[in-house]
Amino acid sequence: PAAQEEQEAVVLSVAECPVCRQALVEAVTPPCRHSLCLACFQRCLQGPGLCCPLCRSRLSTRARRQQAEPAATTAAGAAGG
């Protein structure tokens, strides 16, 4: 019972954006491995620091480019390259 409640809490926290606390929609995972919703990630890219809002790790140019074009990145990955 208590372990099950803990497990359910973990599942719920994974499905929630840690920035806006809303459902994790169109999840983006930068190199630091923190998952955010696409809208929050895009707001990070518009800020002056260009860093993860959770750990303040700098977002690489490559990561920013990949997240700016998620459909192209997904299509290339699905095609095997």
MOPAC internal coordinates of N, CA, C and O (Angstrom, degrees):
PM7 1SCF
backbone

  N    0.0000 0     0.00 0     0.00 0    0    0    0
  C    1.4619 1     0.00 0     0.00 0    1    0    0
  C    1.5307 1   111.68 1     0.00 0    2    1    0
  O    1.2310 1   119.38 1   124.79 1    3    2    1
  N    1.3266 1   118.79 1   -55.21 1    3    2    1
  C    1.4646 1   120.57 1  -179.18 1    5    3    2
  C    1.5257 1   110.40 1   -67.74 1    6    5    3
  O    1.2310 1   120.64 1   139.34 1    7    6    5
  N    1.3325 1   116.39 1   -40.66 1    7    6    5
  C    1.4624 1   120.23 1   178.80 1    9    7    6
  C    1.5272 1   110.29 1   -65.30 1   10    9    7
  O    1.2310 1   120.69 1   142.47 1   11   10    9
  N    1.3219 1   116.28 1   -37.53 1   11   10    9
  C    1.4614 1   120.03 1   178.84 1   13   11   10
  C    1.5297 1   110.45 1   -65.73 1   14   13   11
  O    1.2310 1   120.08 1   140.47 1   15   14   13
  N    1.3266 1   117.44 1   -39.53 1   15   14   13
  C    1.4662 1   120.99 1   177.78 1   17   15   14
  C    1.5268 1   110.43 1   -63.53 1   18   17   15
  O    1.2310 1   120.30 1   139.32 1   19   18   17
  N    1.3405 1   117.03 1   -40.68 1   19   18   17
  C    1.4651 1   120.61 1   177.39 1   21   19   18
  C    1.5212 1   110.63 1   -62.38 1   22   21   19
  O    1.2310 1   120.86 1   136.08 1   23   22   21
  N    1.3273 1   115.96 1   -43.92 1   23   22   21
  C    1.4556 1   120.20 1  -179.39 1   25   23   22
  C    1.5251 1   110.31 1   -63.21 1   26   25   23
  O    1.2310 1   119.87 1   138.30 1   27   26   25
  N    1.3276 1   117.86 1   -41.70 1   27   26   25
  C    1.4564 1   121.32 1   178.30 1   29   27   26
  C    1.5234 1   110.49 1   -63.68 1   30   29   27
  O    1.2310 1   119.80 1   141.82 1   31   30   29
  N    1.3257 1   117.98 1   -38.18 1   31   30   29
  C    1.4621 1   121.63 1   178.55 1   33   31   30
  C    1.5247 1   110.53 1   -64.07 1   34   33   31
  O    1.2310 1   120.42 1   140.70 1   35   34   33
  N    1.3293 1   116.81 1   -39.30 1   35   34   33
  C    1.4597 1   120.59 1   178.50 1   37   35   34
  C    1.5224 1   109.88 1   -64.98 1   38   37   35
  O    1.2310 1   120.12 1   136.07 1   39   38   37
  N    1.3190 1   117.38 1   -43.93 1   39   38   37
  C    1.4594 1   121.10 1   179.43 1   41   39   38
  C    1.5185 1   109.95 1   -61.45 1   42   41   39
  O    1.2310 1   120.00 1   136.82 1   43   42   41
  N    1.3202 1   117.61 1   -43.18 1   43   42   41
  C    1.4551 1   120.88 1   179.26 1   45   43   42
  C    1.5201 1   111.28 1   -64.55 1   46   45   43
  O    1.2310 1   119.82 1   140.03 1   47   46   45
  N    1.3215 1   117.94 1   -39.97 1   47   46   45
  C    1.4579 1   119.76 1  -178.58 1   49   47   46
  C    1.5236 1   111.38 1   -69.07 1   50   49   47
  O    1.2310 1   119.91 1   151.01 1   51   50   49
  N    1.3171 1   117.78 1   -28.99 1   51   50   49
  C    1.4573 1   120.73 1   178.13 1   53   51   50
  C    1.5283 1   110.19 1   -70.60 1   54   53   51
  O    1.2310 1   120.02 1   147.82 1   55   54   53
  N    1.3179 1   117.57 1   -32.18 1   55   54   53
  C    1.4567 1   121.94 1  -176.98 1   57   55   54
  C    1.5248 1   112.65 1   -87.69 1   58   57   55
  O    1.2310 1   119.82 1  -169.52 1   59   58   57
  N    1.3274 1   117.95 1    10.48 1   59   58   57
  C    1.4608 1   122.21 1  -177.52 1   61   59   58
  C    1.5240 1   109.88 1  -122.26 1   62   61   59
  O    1.2310 1   120.58 1   -45.23 1   63   62   61
  N    1.3199 1   116.50 1   134.77 1   63   62   61
  C    1.4665 1   120.12 1   176.42 1   65   63   62
  C    1.5210 1   108.01 1   -69.19 1   66   65   63
  O    1.2310 1   119.59 1   -52.96 1   67   66   65
  N    1.3282 1   118.38 1   127.04 1   67   66   65
  C    1.4609 1   120.54 1  -178.14 1   69   67   66
  C    1.5262 1   113.53 1   -72.11 1   70   69   67
  O    1.2310 1   119.98 1   169.18 1   71   70   69
  N    1.3171 1   117.64 1   -10.82 1   71   70   69
  C    1.4634 1   120.89 1  -179.78 1   73   71   70
  C    1.5218 1   110.83 1   -89.99 1   74   73   71
  O    1.2310 1   120.31 1   123.12 1   75   74   73
  N    1.3427 1   117.02 1   -56.88 1   75   74   73
  C    1.4642 1   120.58 1  -176.29 1   77   75   74
  C    1.5244 1   113.40 1   -96.00 1   78   77   75
  O    1.2310 1   120.39 1   170.61 1   79   78   77
  N    1.3275 1   116.87 1    -9.39 1   79   78   77
  C    1.4640 1   123.18 1   179.63 1   81   79   78
  C    1.5316 1   113.10 1    62.99 1   82   81   79
  O    1.2310 1   120.70 1  -155.91 1   83   82   81
  N    1.3232 1   116.26 1    24.09 1   83   82   81
  C    1.4560 1   121.95 1   176.05 1   85   83   82
  C    1.5260 1   108.01 1  -103.16 1   86   85   83
  O    1.2310 1   120.78 1    -6.41 1   87   86   85
  N    1.3216 1   116.11 1   173.59 1   87   86   85
  C    1.4620 1   120.22 1   177.82 1   89   87   86
  C    1.5241 1   109.39 1   -57.21 1   90   89   87
  O    1.2310 1   120.88 1   -40.83 1   91   90   89
  N    1.3074 1   115.92 1   139.17 1   91   90   89
  C    1.4638 1   122.04 1  -177.81 1   93   91   90
  C    1.5266 1   108.69 1   -74.91 1   94   93   91
  O    1.2310 1   121.02 1   -84.35 1   95   94   93
  N    1.3350 1   115.65 1    95.65 1   95   94   93
  C    1.4568 1   122.27 1  -177.72 1   97   95   94
  C    1.5210 1   108.63 1  -104.81 1   98   97   95
  O    1.2310 1   120.46 1   -47.57 1   99   98   97
  N    1.3158 1   116.72 1   132.43 1   99   98   97
  C    1.4667 1   121.97 1  -177.77 1  101   99   98
  C    1.5271 1   109.82 1    51.47 1  102  101   99
  O    1.2310 1   120.86 1  -119.01 1  103  102  101
  N    1.3050 1   115.95 1    60.99 1  103  102  101
  C    1.4655 1   122.12 1  -175.95 1  105  103  102
  C    1.5218 1   112.30 1   -58.99 1  106  105  103
  O    1.2310 1   121.46 1   -41.00 1  107  106  105
  N    1.3259 1   114.82 1   139.00 1  107  106  105
  C    1.4605 1   123.24 1   176.46 1  109  107  106
  C    1.5218 1   106.41 1  -122.55 1  110  109  107
  O    1.2310 1   120.32 1   -46.22 1  111  110  109
  N    1.3266 1   116.99 1   133.78 1  111  110  109
  C    1.4583 1   121.08 1   179.04 1  113  111  110
  C    1.5231 1   109.23 1  -123.85 1  114  113  111
  O    1.2310 1   120.36 1   -78.40 1  115  114  113
  N    1.3391 1   116.92 1   101.60 1  115  114  113
  C    1.4669 1   119.85 1   177.85 1  117  115  114
  C    1.5313 1   110.60 1   -70.56 1  118  117  115
  O    1.2310 1   119.68 1    -4.68 1  119  118  117
  N    1.3298 1   118.21 1   175.32 1  119  118  117
  C    1.4701 1   121.41 1  -177.09 1  121  119  118
  C    1.5321 1   114.76 1   -55.12 1  122  121  119
  O    1.2310 1   119.72 1   153.88 1  123  122  121
  N    1.3311 1   118.13 1   -26.12 1  123  122  121
  C    1.4659 1   120.21 1   179.95 1  125  123  122
  C    1.5286 1   111.86 1   -75.09 1  126  125  123
  O    1.2310 1   120.30 1   173.62 1  127  126  125
  N    1.3357 1   117.04 1    -6.38 1  127  126  125
  C    1.4739 1   124.30 1   174.10 1  129  127  126
  C    1.5246 1   114.25 1    77.14 1  130  129  127
  O    1.2310 1   118.92 1  -165.94 1  131  130  129
  N    1.3277 1   119.66 1    14.06 1  131  130  129
  C    1.4606 1   121.52 1   172.87 1  133  131  130
  C    1.5254 1   107.86 1   -87.78 1  134  133  131
  O    1.2310 1   119.99 1   -50.81 1  135  134  133
  N    1.3256 1   117.62 1   129.19 1  135  134  133
  C    1.4602 1   120.41 1   179.61 1  137  135  134
  C    1.5188 1   110.16 1   -92.48 1  138  137  135
  O    1.2310 1   120.91 1   -47.28 1  139  138  137
  N    1.3235 1   115.86 1   132.72 1  139  138  137
  C    1.4618 1   122.81 1   177.35 1  141  139  138
  C    1.5181 1   108.06 1  -132.37 1  142  141  139
  O    1.2310 1   120.48 1   -17.52 1  143  142  141
  N    1.3280 1   116.69 1   162.48 1  143  142  141
  C    1.4525 1   118.46 1   173.80 1  145  143  142
  C    1.5272 1   108.20 1   -75.24 1  146  145  143
  O    1.2310 1   120.75 1   -23.32 1  147  146  145
  N    1.3033 1   116.17 1   156.68 1  147  146  145
  C    1.4580 1   121.51 1  -175.85 1  149  147  146
  C    1.5246 1   111.48 1   -58.00 1  150  149  147
  O    1.2310 1   119.94 1   138.80 1  151  150  149
  N    1.3344 1   117.72 1   -41.20 1  151  150  149
  C    1.4696 1   120.66 1  -178.89 1  153  151  150
  C    1.5286 1   111.28 1   -61.28 1  154  153  151
  O    1.2310 1   119.74 1   136.53 1  155  154  153
  N    1.3171 1   118.10 1   -43.47 1  155  154  153
  C    1.4719 1   121.10 1   179.14 1  157  155  154
  C    1.5213 1   110.69 1   -67.06 1  158  157  155
  O    1.2310 1   120.32 1   140.18 1  159  158  157
  N    1.3242 1   116.99 1   -39.82 1  159  158  157
  C    1.4604 1   120.33 1   178.76 1  161  159  158
  C    1.5259 1   110.55 1   -62.89 1  162  161  159
  O    1.2310 1   120.64 1   137.47 1  163  162  161
  N    1.3276 1   116.39 1   -42.53 1  163  162  161
  C    1.4622 1   119.59 1   179.46 1  165  163  162
  C    1.5234 1   111.11 1   -64.02 1  166  165  163
  O    1.2310 1   119.95 1   144.18 1  167  166  165
  N    1.3358 1   117.71 1   -35.82 1  167  166  165
  C    1.4656 1   120.32 1   175.92 1  169  167  166
  C    1.5287 1   110.42 1   -63.98 1  170  169  167
  O    1.2310 1   120.24 1   143.97 1  171  170  169
  N    1.3260 1   117.15 1   -36.03 1  171  170  169
  C    1.4750 1   120.83 1   177.08 1  173  171  170
  C    1.5192 1   110.54 1   -62.01 1  174  173  171
  O    1.2310 1   120.67 1   140.44 1  175  174  173
  N    1.3315 1   116.32 1   -39.56 1  175  174  173
  C    1.4616 1   120.52 1  -178.49 1  177  175  174
  C    1.5197 1   111.87 1   -68.60 1  178  177  175
  O    1.2310 1   120.24 1   155.97 1  179  178  177
  N    1.3268 1   117.15 1   -24.03 1  179  178  177
  C    1.4616 1   120.90 1  -179.75 1  181  179  178
  C    1.5227 1   111.75 1   -84.10 1  182  181  179
  O    1.2310 1   120.30 1   163.04 1  183  182  181
  N    1.3226 1   117.02 1   -16.96 1  183  182  181
  C    1.4586 1   121.09 1  -179.25 1  185  183  182
  C    1.5203 1   111.72 1   -76.59 1  186  185  183
  O    1.2310 1   120.55 1   -12.31 1  187  186  185
  N    1.3168 1   116.55 1   167.69 1  187  186  185
  C    1.4649 1   120.55 1  -177.06 1  189  187  186
  C    1.5291 1   114.46 1   -73.37 1  190  189  187
  O    1.2310 1   119.67 1   154.29 1  191  190  189
  N    1.3305 1   118.24 1   -25.71 1  191  190  189
  C    1.4596 1   120.23 1  -173.39 1  193  191  190
  C    1.5096 1   115.91 1   -84.32 1  194  193  191
  O    1.2310 1   119.92 1   156.61 1  195  194  193
  N    1.3387 1   117.75 1   -23.39 1  195  194  193
  C    1.4589 1   122.62 1  -175.65 1  197  195  194
  C    1.5203 1   111.47 1    47.61 1  198  197  195
  O    1.2310 1   121.03 1  -124.95 1  199  198  197
  N    1.3413 1   115.63 1    55.05 1  199  198  197
  C    1.4560 1   119.59 1  -179.12 1  201  199  198
  C    1.5216 1   110.29 1  -138.09 1  202  201  199
  O    1.2310 1   121.21 1   -16.15 1  203  202  201
  N    1.3160 1   115.29 1   163.85 1  203  202  201
  C    1.4570 1   122.34 1   177.01 1  205  203  202
  C    1.5260 1   108.34 1   -63.34 1  206  205  203
  O    1.2310 1   119.31 1   -48.24 1  207  206  205
  N    1.3315 1   118.92 1   131.76 1  207  206  205
  C    1.4607 1   120.14 1  -179.42 1  209  207  206
  C    1.5306 1   113.40 1   -71.16 1  210  209  207
  O    1.2310 1   120.16 1   166.86 1  211  210  209
  N    1.3277 1   117.29 1   -13.14 1  211  210  209
  C    1.4629 1   120.27 1  -178.90 1  213  211  210
  C    1.5203 1   112.84 1   -92.86 1  214  213  211
  O    1.2310 1   120.42 1   132.61 1  215  214  213
  N    1.3351 1   116.80 1   -47.39 1  215  214  213
  C    1.4692 1   119.50 1  -175.69 1  217  215  214
  C    1.5252 1   113.12 1  -114.88 1  218  217  215
  O    1.2310 1   120.50 1   175.26 1  219  218  217
  N    1.3241 1   116.65 1    -4.74 1  219  218  217
  C    1.4694 1   122.81 1   178.89 1  221  219  218
  C    1.5289 1   113.66 1    66.41 1  222  221  219
  O    1.2310 1   120.10 1  -160.80 1  223  222  221
  N    1.3309 1   117.42 1    19.20 1  223  222  221
  C    1.4686 1   120.53 1   174.46 1  225  223  222
  C    1.5229 1   108.44 1   -68.56 1  226  225  223
  O    1.2310 1   120.95 1   -41.51 1  227  226  225
  N    1.3179 1   115.79 1   138.49 1  227  226  225
  C    1.4636 1   119.58 1   178.12 1  229  227  226
  C    1.5248 1   109.31 1   -66.37 1  230  229  227
  O    1.2310 1   120.91 1   -39.64 1  231  230  229
  N    1.3084 1   115.87 1   140.36 1  231  230  229
  C    1.4525 1   121.13 1   176.74 1  233  231  230
  C    1.5196 1   107.69 1   -89.93 1  234  233  231
  O    1.2310 1   120.79 1   -54.85 1  235  234  233
  N    1.3076 1   116.09 1   125.15 1  235  234  233
  C    1.4617 1   120.27 1  -177.58 1  237  235  234
  C    1.5246 1   110.52 1   -68.49 1  238  237  235
  O    1.2310 1   121.02 1   -21.88 1  239  238  237
  N    1.3067 1   115.65 1   158.12 1  239  238  237
  C    1.4614 1   121.00 1   177.78 1  241  239  238
  C    1.5176 1   109.98 1   -59.16 1  242  241  239
  O    1.2310 1   120.56 1   139.61 1  243  242  241
  N    1.3265 1   116.54 1   -40.39 1  243  242  241
  C    1.4631 1   120.94 1  -179.89 1  245  243  242
  C    1.5249 1   110.89 1   -63.00 1  246  245  243
  O    1.2310 1   119.95 1   135.36 1  247  246  245
  N    1.3290 1   117.71 1   -44.64 1  247  246  245
  C    1.4635 1   121.23 1  -179.96 1  249  247  246
  C    1.5196 1   110.50 1   -63.36 1  250  249  247
  O    1.2310 1   120.60 1   138.87 1  251  250  249
  N    1.3266 1   116.46 1   -41.13 1  251  250  249
  C    1.4653 1   119.88 1   179.44 1  253  251  250
  C    1.5233 1   110.24 1   -63.85 1  254  253  251
  O    1.2310 1   120.52 1   138.10 1  255  254  253
  N    1.3288 1   116.61 1   -41.90 1  255  254  253
  C    1.4576 1   120.96 1  -179.75 1  257  255  254
  C    1.5293 1   110.44 1   -64.63 1  258  257  255
  O    1.2310 1   120.09 1   136.40 1  259  258  257
  N    1.3295 1   117.42 1   -43.60 1  259  258  257
  C    1.4595 1   121.16 1  -179.31 1  261  259  258
  C    1.5170 1   110.98 1   -63.69 1  262  261  259
  O    1.2310 1   119.96 1   138.97 1  263  262  261
  N    1.3230 1   117.67 1   -41.03 1  263  262  261
  C    1.4513 1   120.41 1  -177.66 1  265  263  262
  C    1.5226 1   111.77 1   -75.52 1  266  265  263
  O    1.2310 1   119.89 1   157.72 1  267  266  265
  N    1.3269 1   117.82 1   -22.28 1  267  266  265
  C    1.4576 1   120.96 1   177.41 1  269  267  266
  C    1.5247 1   110.69 1   -70.99 1  270  269  267
  O    1.2310 1   120.38 1   155.36 1  271  270  269
  N    1.3302 1   116.88 1   -24.64 1  271  270  269
  C    1.4548 1   122.17 1  -179.74 1  273  271  270
  C    1.5225 1   110.02 1  -129.36 1  274  273  271
  O    1.2310 1   119.78 1  -115.19 1  275  274  273
  N    1.3536 1   118.03 1    64.81 1  275  274  273
  C    1.4726 1   119.64 1  -175.15 1  277  275  274
  C    1.5185 1   113.62 1   -62.58 1  278  277  275
  O    1.2310 1   119.27 1   146.92 1  279  278  277
  N    1.3340 1   119.01 1   -33.08 1  279  278  277
  C    1.4603 1   120.45 1  -178.90 1  281  279  278
  C    1.5246 1   110.69 1   -66.88 1  282  281  279
  O    1.2310 1   120.11 1   137.87 1  283  282  281
  N    1.3191 1   117.40 1   -42.13 1  283  282  281
  C    1.4642 1   121.09 1   179.74 1  285  283  282
  C    1.5189 1   110.59 1   -66.14 1  286  285  283
  O    1.2310 1   120.46 1   139.39 1  287  286  285
  N    1.3372 1   116.73 1   -40.61 1  287  286  285
  C    1.4603 1   121.37 1   179.53 1  289  287  286
  C    1.5250 1   110.06 1   -63.95 1  290  289  287
  O    1.2310 1   120.65 1   136.78 1  291  290  289
  N    1.3352 1   116.37 1   -43.22 1  291  290  289
  C    1.4622 1   121.03 1  -179.35 1  293  291  290
  C    1.5252 1   109.96 1   -65.29 1  294  293  291
  O    1.2310 1   120.36 1   136.91 1  295  294  293
  N    1.3258 1   116.92 1   -43.09 1  295  294  293
  C    1.4587 1   120.34 1  -179.23 1  297  295  294
  C    1.5235 1   110.84 1   -63.96 1  298  297  295
  O    1.2310 1   120.23 1   138.23 1  299  298  297
  N    1.3230 1   117.17 1   -41.77 1  299  298  297
  C    1.4630 1   120.48 1   179.33 1  301  299  298
  C    1.5197 1   110.65 1   -64.82 1  302  301  299
  O    1.2310 1   120.37 1   139.99 1  303  302  301
  N    1.3261 1   116.89 1   -40.01 1  303  302  301
  C    1.4603 1   120.82 1   179.06 1  305  303  302
  C    1.5150 1   111.49 1   -65.91 1  306  305  303
  O    1.2310 1   120.42 1   141.03 1  307  306  305
  N    1.3256 1   116.81 1   -38.97 1  307  306  305
  C    1.4585 1   120.97 1  -179.45 1  309  307  306
  C    1.5275 1   110.73 1   -69.51 1  310  309  307
  O    1.2310 1   120.59 1   149.96 1  311  310  309
  N    1.3353 1   116.48 1   -30.04 1  311  310  309
  C    1.4593 1   120.40 1  -179.26 1  313  311  310
  C    1.5212 1   112.14 1   -81.55 1  314  313  311
  O    1.2310 1   121.20 1   174.67 1  315  314  313
  N    1.3421 1   115.30 1    -5.33 1  315  314  313
  C    1.4537 1   119.03 1   177.24 1  317  315  314
  C    1.5085 1   113.82 1    92.21 1  318  317  315
  O    1.2310 1   119.99 1  -162.58 1  319  318  317
  N    1.3346 1   117.62 1    17.42 1  319  318  317
  C    1.4423 1   114.78 1   178.50 1  321  319  318
  C    1.4408 1   111.93 1  -179.28 1  322  321  319
  O    1.2310 1   120.10 1   180.00 1  323  322  321

